Amino acid sequence: MPEVSQVSFTSRCAAGTGQEITCVTERCVLRVLDGKLKVTEIAQGSTFSGTFHVR
């Protein structure tokens, strides 16, 4: 993965300050709960199978 010049958000830093972390995509809503990434909503017609890979 190429390096970037600036990181403006990291979930690790946000979690350390008690902020809620939510990621909204066209297919689902993901939240960090209890230190784990969890799918909380799935768009109608979307299906999920397999494994999420999180870095």
C-alpha positions, 0 to 999 in steps of 0.5 A: 500500500502506498504511503500518504502524506497525512492521515486525518482520521484513524479509528484507533485514535477515535476509539481511544477518545470514546468517539462512535465510529460509523462507516456508511457505504452504498451496501451497508453500515458498519460500526466499531462496537466492543473493538470489533467491526460489525455490520449493523445495516444491510441495503435491500437486495445486498447479500454478504458472504465470506470474510471482511479483511480489516487492517 
